[in-house]
Amino acid sequence: MKQYGDLKESEKSQIDRILEMEDGYVLDFSNRTIEIYFKDEFEIEVFSDRHGLNGSSKANRIRTILAAQSGVNAAHILRNLWDYRCSLSMYGANRKPDEEARTKANYFEIIAKLEGDSAIVDLQAFAPFDNSNTLHELLQSLERDIRADKPQAAIDRLHLFCIMRFRNLLQARGWQVNREEPLKALQVGWQ
């Protein structure tokens, strides 16, 4: 398993380009928003003195943070930053789909090097059964929780996935399903 410091300079440059860190910034983060984001998501204080050893720009601080982490933790940070990037409107419809797919593939290839074999997660059993944003976000959250070694959160999300899938299967078979009704109430029709 590699650490961020073990990556080739070309791989680090790709990360810089994708996260728009080439000029010292990081995506659309301000000093305040990056501090809040890293504190909330990773319990890391971006503007602590130890993260400013390689320069005071946001990009230098993030590089320093990545270098101080294990490969798996650096990969976790990079995955979250990708998810944040995807939430920004400038990366949605404004990008060419083929170009964005190549960018994602390259980015996640680098992340895979950081994760090594320890973070292989096979989520094929959790294939999306509809095109809703809610389901897509749930599956992303489930994967993040598994990779971040948060089993309790992953189990909660798995439970929600199962409920959604069960309701979907009932609807596909012509059952009227009220989203507010608990699943145990649906069993009455089977007795």
C-alpha positions in Angstrom: 0.0 0.0 0.0 1.3 3.4 -1.0 1.2 6.7 0.9 0.5 10.0 -0.8 4.3 10.8 -0.7 5.0 7.6 -2.6 2.9 8.7 -5.6 4.6 9.7 -8.8 4.8 13.5 -9.4 2.6 13.0 -12.4 -0.1 11.4 -10.2 0.2 14.3 -7.7 -0.1 16.7 -10.5 -3.3 15.0 -11.7 -4.8 15.3 -8.2 -3.8 19.0 -8.2 -5.4 19.6 -11.6 -8.6 17.7 -10.7 -9.0 19.5 -7.4 -7.9 22.8 -8.9 -5.0 23.1 -6.5 -2.4 24.3 -9.1 -2.7 27.9 -8.0 -2.9 27.4 -4.3 -6.6 27.0 -4.0 -8.8 23.9 -3.6 -11.9 23.8 -5.7 -14.3 26.6 -4.5 -13.3 26.5 -0.9 -12.7 29.7 1.0 -10.5 29.6 4.1 -13.6 29.4 6.3 -15.4 26.7 4.3 -12.4 24.4 4.0 -11.7 24.7 7.7 -15.3 23.8 8.5 -15.4 21.0 5.9 -12.2 19.3 7.1 -13.2 19.7 10.8 -16.6 18.2 10.2 -15.6 15.4 7.8 -12.2 14.4 9.1 -11.7 16.1 12.5 -8.6 17.9 10.9 -7.8 21.5 11.6 -6.5 22.7 8.2 -5.0 26.0 9.5 -3.1 24.5 12.4 0.6 25.4 12.4 1.7 21.8 11.6 -0.2 21.8 8.3 1.4 25.1 7.2 5.0 23.7 7.2 5.1 23.5 3.3 3.4 26.8 2.7 0.3 28.6 3.8 -2.0 28.2 0.8 -5.0 25.9 1.1 -3.5 23.6 -1.6 -0.1 23.3 0.3 -2.0 22.6 3.5 -4.1 19.9 1.9 -0.9 18.3 0.4 0.7 18.4 3.8 -2.4 16.8 5.4 -2.4 14.1 2.7 1.3 13.3 3.2 0.8 12.9 6.9 -2.0 10.3 6.5 -1.9 6.6 5.9 -2.7 5.6 2.3 -6.2 4.6 3.2 -6.9 7.8 5.1 -5.5 9.9 2.3 -7.7 8.0 -0.1 -10.7 8.6 2.1 -10.0 12.4 2.0 -9.6 12.3 -1.8 -12.8 10.3 -2.2 -14.7 12.9 -0.1 -13.2 15.7 -2.1 -14.3 14.0 -5.3 -17.9 13.8 -3.9 -17.7 17.5 -3.0 -16.4 18.3 -6.4 -19.3 16.4 -8.0 -21.8 18.5 -5.9 -20.5 21.7 -7.6 -22.6 22.8 -10.6 -19.5 23.7 -12.6 -18.6 20.0 -12.9 -22.0 18.7 -13.9 -23.6 19.6 -17.2 -20.7 22.0 -18.2 -18.3 19.1 -18.7 -18.1 16.7 -21.6 -19.3 13.3 -20.3 -16.4 11.4 -21.9 -13.8 13.9 -20.5 -15.4 13.7 -17.0 -15.4 9.9 -17.2 -11.7 9.8 -18.0 -11.0 12.3 -15.3 -12.9 10.1 -12.7 -11.1 6.9 -13.9 -7.7 8.5 -13.6 -8.5 10.0 -10.2 -9.8 6.7 -8.8 -6.9 4.8 -10.2 -4.6 6.9 -8.1 -6.9 6.4 -5.1 -6.8 2.7 -5.6 -3.0 2.8 -5.3 -3.3 4.5 -1.9 -5.9 2.0 -0.7 -4.0 -1.1 -1.8 -5.9 -4.3 -1.2 -7.2 -3.3 2.2 -10.1 -1.2 0.9 -11.6 -3.4 -1.9 -15.3 -3.1 -1.5 -17.6 -5.1 -3.8 -21.0 -3.4 -4.0 -22.3 -5.3 -7.0 -25.2 -6.7 -4.8 -26.3 -3.1 -4.3 -27.1 -2.2 -7.9 -29.4 0.8 -8.3 -32.9 -0.3 -9.0 -34.1 3.2 -10.0 -32.6 6.4 -11.1 -33.4 8.5 -8.1 -30.8 10.9 -6.6 -31.8 9.6 -3.2 -30.8 6.0 -4.0 -27.6 7.2 -5.8 -26.6 9.3 -2.7 -27.4 6.4 -0.4 -25.2 4.0 -2.3 -22.3 6.5 -2.3 -22.7 7.0 1.4 -22.8 3.2 2.0 -19.6 2.8 0.1 -17.9 5.7 2.0 -18.9 4.3 5.3 -17.6 0.9 4.5 -14.3 2.3 3.2 -14.0 4.6 6.3 -14.5 1.6 8.5 -17.7 2.9 10.0 -19.7 -0.3 10.4 -22.6 1.1 12.4 -23.3 3.9 9.9 -22.9 1.3 7.0 -25.4 -1.0 8.7 -27.9 1.9 9.1 -27.6 2.7 5.4 -27.8 -1.0 4.4 -31.1 -1.2 6.4 -32.4 1.8 4.5 -31.3 0.3 1.2 -33.2 -2.9 2.0 -36.3 -1.1 2.9 -36.2 0.9 -0.3 -35.5 -2.2 -2.4 -38.4 -4.1 -0.7 -40.8 -1.3 -1.4 -39.6 -1.2 -5.0 -40.2 -5.0 -5.4 -43.7 -4.7 -4.0 -44.5 -1.8 -6.3 -43.2 -3.8 -9.3 -45.6 -6.5 -8.4 -48.6 -4.1 -8.3 -48.9 -3.6 -4.5 -49.9 -0.1 -3.3 -47.1 1.0 -1.0 -47.4 4.0 1.2 -43.9 5.4 2.0 -45.1 6.5 5.4 -46.3 3.1 6.4 -43.9 0.8 8.3 -42.8 -2.4 6.6 -44.3 -4.6 9.4 -47.8 -3.2 8.4 -47.3 -4.5 4.8 -47.0 -8.0 6.1 -50.7 -8.0 7.0 -51.7 -8.7 3.4 -49.7 -11.9 3.3 -51.2 -13.6 6.3 
